[in-house]
Amino acid sequence: MAKKSMIAKQRKRQQMVEKYAEKRRELKEKGDYEALRKLPRDSSPTRSNNRCAVTGRPKAYMRKFGMSRIAFREYAHKGQIPGVKKASW
């Protein structure tokens, strides 16, 4: 499990990205890079990273399911992810 502070920090960063998205788009269209530079750093979408919704793990993230490989495996074995089952042949 990731530290609660890291999960909270990422959530805050994501909210800031959403808050400034429209303003960033307008400034980019105008080509006003001075004003873009003055916006908060965390408002840039490239600074946000994907985290597992269950554990908060930043690595081995599966976009399609929104969770890490470890959480995915646990939930898949329990049958809690619709349409996913263990392969056998």
N, CA, C and O atoms as a printed pandas DataFrame, in Angstrom:
     atom_number atom_name residue_name chain_id  residue_number  x_coord  y_coord  z_coord
0              1         N          MET        A               1    0.846   -1.184    0.000
1              2        CA          MET        A               1    0.000    0.000    0.000
2              3         C          MET        A               1    0.885    1.239    0.000
3              4         O          MET        A               1    1.845    1.330    0.765
4              5         N          ALA        A               2    0.557    2.176   -0.854
5              6        CA          ALA        A               2    1.321    3.416   -0.933
6              7         C          ALA        A               2    1.008    4.306    0.269
7              8         O          ALA        A               2   -0.018    4.156    0.932
8              9         N          LYS        A               3    1.919    5.229    0.524
9             10        CA          LYS        A               3    1.689    6.162    1.623
10            11         C          LYS        A               3    0.463    7.013    1.315
11            12         O          LYS        A               3    0.240    7.411    0.172
12            13         N          LYS        A               4   -0.312    7.280    2.327
13            14        CA          LYS        A               4   -1.525    8.074    2.143
14            15         C          LYS        A               4   -1.205    9.474    1.639
15            16         O          LYS        A               4   -1.985   10.063    0.891
16            17         N          SER        A               5   -0.054   10.007    2.050
17            18        CA          SER        A               5    0.331   11.350    1.613
18            19         C          SER        A               5    0.586   11.383    0.103
19            20         O          SER        A               5    0.265   12.370   -0.557
20            21         N          MET        A               6    1.164   10.303   -0.446
21            22        CA          MET        A               6    1.436   10.254   -1.885
22            23         C          MET        A               6    0.140   10.142   -2.685
23            24         O          MET        A               6    0.000   10.748   -3.747
24            25         N          ILE        A               7   -0.798    9.365   -2.166
25            26        CA          ILE        A               7   -2.095    9.230   -2.827
26            27         C          ILE        A               7   -2.821   10.565   -2.820
27            28         O          ILE        A               7   -3.393   10.972   -3.831
28            29         N          ALA        A               8   -2.800   11.251   -1.671
29            30        CA          ALA        A               8   -3.450   12.552   -1.546
30            31         C          ALA        A               8   -2.792   13.582   -2.449
31            32         O          ALA        A               8   -3.477   14.392   -3.073
32            33         N          LYS        A               9   -1.474   13.554   -2.522
33            34        CA          LYS        A               9   -0.735   14.493   -3.363
34            35         C          LYS        A               9   -1.103   14.304   -4.834
35            36         O          LYS        A               9   -1.285   15.276   -5.567
36            37         N          GLN        A              10   -1.211   13.043   -5.255
37            38        CA          GLN        A              10   -1.581   12.762   -6.643
38            39         C          GLN        A              10   -3.009   13.217   -6.936
39            40         O          GLN        A              10   -3.289   13.739   -8.016
40            41         N          ARG        A              11   -3.906   13.019   -5.981
41            42        CA          ARG        A              11   -5.298   13.435   -6.151
42            43         C          ARG        A              11   -5.381   14.963   -6.282
43            44         O          ARG        A              11   -6.134   15.488   -7.102
44            45         N          LYS        A              12   -4.599   15.657   -5.463
45            46        CA          LYS        A              12   -4.548   17.121   -5.504
46            47         C          LYS        A              12   -3.991   17.595   -6.851
47            48         O          LYS        A              12   -4.491   18.552   -7.442
48            49         N          ARG        A              13   -2.952   16.909   -7.322
49            50        CA          ARG        A              13   -2.334   17.234   -8.611
50            51         C          ARG        A              13   -3.339   17.064   -9.751
51            52         O          ARG        A              13   -3.397   17.889  -10.664
52            53         N          GLN        A              14   -4.131   15.987   -9.692
53            54        CA          GLN        A              14   -5.128   15.718  -10.729
54            55         C          GLN        A              14   -6.213   16.796  -10.739
55            56         O          GLN        A              14   -6.669   17.204  -11.807
56            57         N          GLN        A              15   -6.626   17.256   -9.565
57            58        CA          GLN        A              15   -7.622   18.322   -9.485
58            59         C          GLN        A              15   -7.079   19.617  -10.074
59            60         O          GLN        A              15   -7.808   20.358  -10.733
60            61         N          MET        A              16   -5.798   19.887   -9.837
61            62        CA          MET        A              16   -5.186   21.096  -10.371
62            63         C          MET        A              16   -5.090   21.031  -11.893
63            64         O          MET        A              16   -5.270   22.045  -12.568
64            65         N          VAL        A              17   -4.811   19.860  -12.433
65            66        CA          VAL        A              17   -4.762   19.682  -13.888
66            67         C          VAL        A              17   -6.120   20.003  -14.488
67            68         O          VAL        A              17   -6.210   20.709  -15.492
68            69         N          GLU        A              18   -7.187   19.481  -13.869
69            70        CA          GLU        A              18   -8.543   19.730  -14.354
70            71         C          GLU        A              18   -8.918   21.199  -14.230
71            72         O          GLU        A              18   -9.593   21.745  -15.103
72            73         N          LYS        A              19   -8.488   21.837  -13.158
73            74        CA          LYS        A              19   -8.825   23.244  -12.915
74            75         C          LYS        A              19   -8.218   24.159  -13.978
75            76         O          LYS        A              19   -8.883   25.078  -14.458
76            77         N          TYR        A              20   -6.952   23.910  -14.351
77            78        CA          TYR        A              20   -6.243   24.793  -15.270
78            79         C          TYR        A              20   -6.248   24.311  -16.723
79            80         O          TYR        A              20   -5.608   24.936  -17.568
80            81         N          ALA        A              21   -6.946   23.224  -17.036
81            82        CA          ALA        A              21   -6.903   22.649  -18.382
82            83         C          ALA        A              21   -7.360   23.647  -19.446
83            84         O          ALA        A              21   -6.705   23.800  -20.477
84            85         N          GLU        A              22   -8.464   24.313  -19.202
85            86        CA          GLU        A              22   -9.008   25.267  -20.182
86            87         C          GLU        A              22   -8.067   26.459  -20.381
87            88         O          GLU        A              22   -7.825   26.892  -21.508
88            89         N          LYS        A              23   -7.547   26.976  -19.281
89            90        CA          LYS        A              23   -6.639   28.122  -19.344
90            91         C          LYS        A              23   -5.348   27.754  -20.088
91            92         O          LYS        A              23   -4.841   28.543  -20.885
92            93         N          ARG        A              24   -4.826   26.564  -19.824
93            94        CA          ARG        A              24   -3.609   26.098  -20.513
94            95         C          ARG        A              24   -3.850   25.982  -22.012
95            96         O          ARG        A              24   -3.002   26.363  -22.819
96            97         N          ARG        A              25   -5.018   25.450  -22.378
97            98        CA          ARG        A              25   -5.348   25.287  -23.794
98            99         C          ARG        A              25   -5.407   26.632  -24.502
99           100         O          ARG        A              25   -4.878   26.783  -25.603
100          101         N          GLU        A              26   -6.053   27.610  -23.869
101          102        CA          GLU        A              26   -6.165   28.948  -24.456
102          103         C          GLU        A              26   -4.790   29.598  -24.626
103          104         O          GLU        A              26   -4.497   30.178  -25.671
104          105         N          LEU        A              27   -3.953   29.497  -23.595
105          106        CA          LEU        A              27   -2.625   30.102  -23.664
106          107         C          LEU        A              27   -1.750   29.439  -24.727
107          108         O          LEU        A              27   -0.949   30.110  -25.378
108          109         N          LYS        A              28   -1.897   28.141  -24.904
109          110        CA          LYS        A              28   -1.132   27.449  -25.939
110          111         C          LYS        A              28   -1.574   27.880  -27.329
111          112         O          LYS        A              28   -0.747   28.028  -28.230
112          113         N          GLU        A              29   -2.888   28.084  -27.507
113          114        CA          GLU        A              29   -3.396   28.528  -28.810
114          115         C          GLU        A              29   -2.875   29.920  -29.148
115          116         O          GLU        A              29   -2.548   30.202  -30.301
116          117         N          LYS        A              30   -2.799   30.790  -28.138
117          118        CA          LYS        A              30   -2.289   32.147  -28.348
118          119         C          LYS        A              30   -0.775   32.147  -28.544
119          120         O          LYS        A              30   -0.225   33.048  -29.176
120          121         N          GLY        A              31   -0.110   31.143  -28.005
121          122        CA          GLY        A              31    1.348   31.092  -28.058
122          123         C          GLY        A              31    1.996   31.920  -26.962
123          124         O          GLY        A              31    3.156   32.315  -27.079
124          125         N          ASP        A              32    1.254   32.180  -25.906
125          126        CA          ASP        A              32    1.747   32.986  -24.785
126          127         C          ASP        A              32    2.466   32.086  -23.777
127          128         O          ASP        A              32    1.884   31.671  -22.775
128          129         N          TYR        A              33    3.726   31.793  -24.054
129          130        CA          TYR        A              33    4.476   30.865  -23.217
130          131         C          TYR        A              33    4.954   31.498  -21.916
131          132         O          TYR        A              33    5.263   30.784  -20.961
132          133         N          GLU        A              34    5.019   32.808  -21.863
133          134        CA          GLU        A              34    5.374   33.493  -20.607
134          135         C          GLU        A              34    4.284   33.271  -19.571
135          136         O          GLU        A              34    4.569   32.960  -18.415
136          137         N          ALA        A              35    3.021   33.433  -19.994
137          138        CA          ALA        A              35    1.900   33.230  -19.070
138          139         C          ALA        A              35    1.792   31.752  -18.679
139          140         O          ALA        A              35    1.447   31.430  -17.542
140          141         N          LEU        A              36    2.087   30.865  -19.624
141          142        CA          LEU        A              36    2.059   29.429  -19.317
142          143         C          LEU        A              36    3.085   29.091  -18.243
143          144         O          LEU        A              36    2.829   28.266  -17.366
144          145         N          ARG        A              37    4.231   29.724  -18.318
145          146        CA          ARG        A              37    5.299   29.464  -17.367
146          147         C          ARG        A              37    4.908   29.905  -15.956
147          148         O          ARG        A              37    5.399   29.355  -14.971
148          149         N          LYS        A              38    4.030   30.891  -15.864
149          150        CA          LYS        A              38    3.628   31.420  -14.553
150          151         C          LYS        A              38    2.553   30.577  -13.866
151          152         O          LYS        A              38    2.290   30.757  -12.677
152          153         N          LEU        A              39    1.930   29.657  -14.609
153          154        CA          LEU        A              39    0.938   28.775  -13.996
154          155         C          LEU        A              39    1.646   27.800  -13.050
155          156         O          LEU        A              39    2.845   27.564  -13.198
156          157         N          PRO        A              40    0.923   27.234  -12.086
157          158        CA          PRO        A              40    1.549   26.274  -11.169
158          159         C          PRO        A              40    2.099   25.062  -11.921
159          160         O          PRO        A              40    1.511   24.608  -12.902
160          161         N          ARG        A              41    3.212   24.556  -11.455
161          162        CA          ARG        A              41    3.844   23.410  -12.125
162          163         C          ARG        A              41    2.952   22.177  -12.120
163          164         O          ARG        A              41    2.898   21.438  -13.103
164          165         N          ASP        A              42    2.258   21.960  -11.022
165          166        CA          ASP        A              42    1.415   20.767  -10.930
166          167         C          ASP        A              42    0.169   20.846  -11.803
167          168         O          ASP        A              42   -0.591   19.881  -11.871
168          169         N          SER        A              43   -0.055   21.968  -12.469
169          170        CA          SER        A              43   -1.208   22.066  -13.357
170          171         C          SER        A              43   -0.909   21.452  -14.725
171          172         O          SER        A              43   -1.805   21.331  -15.560
172          173         N          SER        A              44    0.335   21.070  -14.953
173          174        CA          SER        A              44    0.707   20.422  -16.208
174          175         C          SER        A              44    0.297   18.952  -16.167
175          176         O          SER        A              44    0.610   18.253  -15.203
176          177         N          PRO        A              45   -0.396   18.475  -17.196
177          178        CA          PRO        A              45   -0.846   17.074  -17.174
178          179         C          PRO        A              45    0.292   16.060  -17.219
179          180         O          PRO        A              45    0.098   14.907  -16.833
180          181         N          THR        A              46    1.461   16.459  -17.675
181          182        CA          THR        A              46    2.572   15.512  -17.738
182          183         C          THR        A              46    3.138   15.191  -16.361
183          184         O          THR        A              46    3.844   14.194  -16.205
184          185         N          ARG        A              47    2.845   16.003  -15.376
185          186        CA          ARG        A              47    3.353   15.746  -14.019
186          187         C          ARG        A              47    2.499   14.736  -13.256
187          188         O          ARG        A              47    2.944   14.190  -12.247
188          189         N          SER        A              48    1.289   14.486  -13.723
189          190        CA          SER        A              48    0.447   13.505  -13.030
190          191         C          SER        A              48    0.784   12.111  -13.543
191          192         O          SER        A              48    1.048   11.926  -14.731
192          193         N          ASN        A              49    0.773   11.140  -12.647
193          194        CA          ASN        A              49    1.019    9.767  -13.053
194          195         C          ASN        A              49   -0.123    8.881  -12.581
195          196         O          ASN        A              49   -0.834    9.218  -11.634
196          197         N          ASN        A              50   -0.290    7.759  -13.241
197          198        CA          ASN        A              50   -1.380    6.848  -12.911
198          199         C          ASN        A              50   -1.049    6.058  -11.655
199          200         O          ASN        A              50    0.082    5.615  -11.456
200          201         N          ARG        A              51   -2.062    5.893  -10.811
201          202        CA          ARG        A              51   -1.910    5.100   -9.592
202          203         C          ARG        A              51   -3.061    4.119   -9.492
203          204         O          ARG        A              51   -4.169    4.381   -9.961
204          205         N          CYS        A              52   -2.780    2.999   -8.881
205          206        CA          CYS        A              52   -3.787    1.959   -8.667
206          207         C          CYS        A              52   -4.909    2.517   -7.792
207          208         O          CYS        A              52   -4.653    3.165   -6.778
208          209         N          ALA        A              53   -6.140    2.261   -8.191
209          210        CA          ALA        A              53   -7.290    2.749   -7.430
210          211         C          ALA        A              53   -7.433    2.019   -6.099
211          212         O          ALA        A              53   -8.002    2.564   -5.153
212          213         N          VAL        A              54   -6.930    0.806   -6.018
213          214        CA          VAL        A              54   -7.072   -0.009   -4.816
214          215         C          VAL        A              54   -5.933    0.249   -3.829
215          216         O          VAL        A              54   -6.175    0.544   -2.658
216          217         N          THR        A              55   -4.695    0.137   -4.307
217          218        CA          THR        A              55   -3.546    0.205   -3.408
218          219         C          THR        A              55   -2.766    1.511   -3.496
219          220         O          THR        A              55   -2.029    1.844   -2.567
220          221         N          GLY        A              56   -2.907    2.249   -4.573
221          222        CA          GLY        A              56   -2.147    3.486   -4.749
222          223         C          GLY        A              56   -0.778    3.255   -5.348
223          224         O          GLY        A              56    0.027    4.183   -5.421
224          225         N          ARG        A              57   -0.498    2.031   -5.779
225          226        CA          ARG        A              57    0.801    1.683   -6.351
226          227         C          ARG        A              57    1.005    2.403   -7.685
227          228         O          ARG        A              57    0.133    2.343   -8.552
228          229         N          PRO        A              58    2.167    3.098   -7.867
229          230        CA          PRO        A              58    2.383    3.855   -9.098
230          231         C          PRO        A              58    2.953    3.021  -10.249
231          232         O          PRO        A              58    2.843    3.414  -11.410
232          233         N          LYS        A              59    3.553    1.886   -9.938
233          234        CA          LYS        A              59    4.175    1.078  -10.987
234          235         C          LYS        A              59    3.289   -0.101  -11.372
235          236         O          LYS        A              59    2.415   -0.509  -10.607
236          237         N          ALA        A              60    3.524   -0.644  -12.571
237          238        CA          ALA        A              60    2.783   -1.792  -13.097
238          239         C          ALA        A              60    1.288   -1.499  -13.125
239          240         O          ALA        A              60    0.480   -2.327  -12.702
240          241         N          TYR        A              61    0.924   -0.330  -13.619
241          242        CA          TYR        A              61   -0.468    0.128  -13.687
242          243         C          TYR        A              61   -1.098   -0.348  -14.990
243          244         O          TYR        A              61   -0.494   -0.216  -16.055
244          245         N          MET        A              62   -2.296   -0.896  -14.916
245          246        CA          MET        A              62   -3.015   -1.344  -16.105
246          247         C          MET        A              62   -4.141   -0.354  -16.379
247          248         O          MET        A              62   -5.110   -0.283  -15.623
248          249         N          ARG        A              63   -4.010    0.411  -17.463
249          250        CA          ARG        A              63   -4.982    1.463  -17.771
250          251         C          ARG        A              63   -6.399    0.939  -17.944
251          252         O          ARG        A              63   -7.355    1.541  -17.454
252          253         N          LYS        A              64   -6.528   -0.158  -18.626
253          254        CA          LYS        A              64   -7.852   -0.698  -18.938
254          255         C          LYS        A              64   -8.666   -0.978  -17.678
255          256         O          LYS        A              64   -9.890   -0.840  -17.682
256          257         N          PHE        A              65   -7.992   -1.368  -16.613
257          258        CA          PHE        A              65   -8.687   -1.727  -15.377
258          259         C          PHE        A              65   -8.499   -0.712  -14.262
259          260         O          PHE        A              65   -9.221   -0.759  -13.266
260          261         N          GLY        A              66   -7.543    0.208  -14.402
261          262        CA          GLY        A              66   -7.330    1.241  -13.397
262          263         C          GLY        A              66   -6.691    0.750  -12.114
263          264         O          GLY        A              66   -6.867    1.349  -11.053
264          265         N          MET        A              67   -5.943   -0.348  -12.215
265          266        CA          MET        A              67   -5.297   -0.886  -11.024
266          267         C          MET        A              67   -3.965   -1.524  -11.384
267          268         O          MET        A              67   -3.663   -1.753  -12.555
268          269         N          SER        A              68   -3.179   -1.805  -10.358
269          270        CA          SER        A              68   -1.871   -2.412  -10.578
270          271         C          SER        A              68   -2.036   -3.898  -10.886
271          272         O          SER        A              68   -3.109   -4.472  -10.700
272          273         N          ARG        A              69   -0.955   -4.503  -11.357
273          274        CA          ARG        A              69   -0.998   -5.920  -11.726
274          275         C          ARG        A              69   -1.289   -6.812  -10.521
275          276         O          ARG        A              69   -1.925   -7.857  -10.657
276          277         N          ILE        A              70   -0.824   -6.399   -9.348
277          278        CA          ILE        A              70   -1.014   -7.208   -8.146
278          279         C          ILE        A              70   -2.484   -7.196   -7.715
279          280         O          ILE        A              70   -3.064   -8.244   -7.432
280          281         N          ALA        A              71   -3.072   -6.010   -7.669
281          282        CA          ALA        A              71   -4.482   -5.896   -7.305
282          283         C          ALA        A              71   -5.358   -6.565   -8.366
283          284         O          ALA        A              71   -6.355   -7.213   -8.048
284          285         N          PHE        A              72   -4.965   -6.395   -9.640
285          286        CA          PHE        A              72   -5.714   -7.016  -10.731
286          287         C          PHE        A              72   -5.759   -8.529  -10.565
287          288         O          PHE        A              72   -6.810   -9.149  -10.729
288          289         N          ARG        A              73   -4.617   -9.118  -10.239
289          290        CA          ARG        A              73   -4.531  -10.569  -10.083
290          291         C          ARG        A              73   -5.421  -11.052   -8.935
291          292         O          ARG        A              73   -6.129  -12.051   -9.066
292          293         N          GLU        A              74   -5.376  -10.341   -7.826
293          294        CA          GLU        A              74   -6.208  -10.722   -6.673
294          295         C          GLU        A              74   -7.695  -10.671   -7.026
295          296         O          GLU        A              74   -8.438  -11.615   -6.757
296          297         N          TYR        A              75   -8.116   -9.568   -7.626
297          298        CA          TYR        A              75   -9.531   -9.393   -7.956
298          299         C          TYR        A              75   -9.975  -10.372   -9.040
299          300         O          TYR        A              75  -11.106  -10.858   -9.013
300          301         N          ALA        A              76   -9.086  -10.662   -9.996
301          302        CA          ALA        A              76   -9.421  -11.608  -11.060
302          303         C          ALA        A              76   -9.598  -13.013  -10.498
303          304         O          ALA        A              76  -10.510  -13.732  -10.906
304          305         N          HIS        A              77   -8.736  -13.411   -9.567
305          306        CA          HIS        A              77   -8.850  -14.740   -8.959
306          307         C          HIS        A              77  -10.142  -14.879   -8.156
307          308         O          HIS        A              77  -10.740  -15.954   -8.108
308          309         N          LYS        A              78  -10.560  -13.795   -7.534
309          310        CA          LYS        A              78  -11.808  -13.823   -6.761
310          311         C          LYS        A              78  -13.032  -13.725   -7.663
311          312         O          LYS        A              78  -14.154  -13.960   -7.214
312          313         N          GLY        A              79  -12.822  -13.379   -8.937
313          314        CA          GLY        A              79  -13.937  -13.238   -9.874
314          315         C          GLY        A              79  -14.659  -11.913   -9.737
315          316         O          GLY        A              79  -15.839  -11.814  -10.074
316          317         N          GLN        A              80  -13.972  -10.892   -9.247
317          318        CA          GLN        A              80  -14.603   -9.596   -9.001
318          319         C          GLN        A              80  -14.445   -8.616  -10.161
319          320         O          GLN        A              80  -14.947   -7.494  -10.091
320          321         N          ILE        A              81  -13.750   -9.027  -11.237
321          322        CA          ILE        A              81  -13.613   -8.174  -12.416
322          323         C          ILE        A              81  -14.448   -8.802  -13.524
323          324         O          ILE        A              81  -14.140   -9.912  -13.957
324          325         N          PRO        A              82  -15.496   -8.128  -13.999
325          326        CA          PRO        A              82  -16.360   -8.702  -15.012
326          327         C          PRO        A              82  -15.608   -8.977  -16.315
327          328         O          PRO        A              82  -14.837   -8.144  -16.791
328          329         N          GLY        A              83  -15.846  -10.149  -16.875
329          330        CA          GLY        A              83  -15.252  -10.504  -18.156
330          331         C          GLY        A              83  -13.836  -11.018  -18.088
331          332         O          GLY        A              83  -13.229  -11.259  -19.131
332          333         N          VAL        A              84  -13.284  -11.198  -16.900
333          334        CA          VAL        A              84  -11.921  -11.674  -16.753
334          335         C          VAL        A              84  -11.944  -12.987  -15.994
335          336         O          VAL        A              84  -12.550  -13.089  -14.927
336          337         N          LYS        A              85  -11.275  -13.997  -16.555
337          338        CA          LYS        A              85  -11.140  -15.261  -15.834
338          339         C          LYS        A              85   -9.778  -15.856  -16.128
339          340         O          LYS        A              85   -9.147  -15.522  -17.131
340          341         N          LYS        A              86   -9.334  -16.724  -15.264
341          342        CA          LYS        A              86   -8.011  -17.329  -15.411
342          343         C          LYS        A              86   -7.999  -18.243  -16.633
343          344         O          LYS        A              86   -8.903  -19.052  -16.841
344          345         N          ALA        A              87   -6.942  -18.086  -17.436
345          346        CA          ALA        A              87   -6.839  -18.895  -18.645
346          347         C          ALA        A              87   -6.389  -20.318  -18.302
347          348         O          ALA        A              87   -5.569  -20.527  -17.409
348          349         N          SER        A              88   -6.940  -21.283  -19.027
349          350        CA          SER        A              88   -6.481  -22.666  -18.883
350          351         C          SER        A              88   -6.686  -23.363  -20.224
351          352         O          SER        A              88   -7.736  -23.224  -20.851
352          353         N          TRP        A              89   -5.684  -24.109  -20.657
353          354        CA          TRP        A              89   -5.777  -24.824  -21.923
354          355         C          TRP        A              89   -5.055  -26.131  -21.883
355          356         O          TRP        A              89   -5.038  -26.858  -22.876
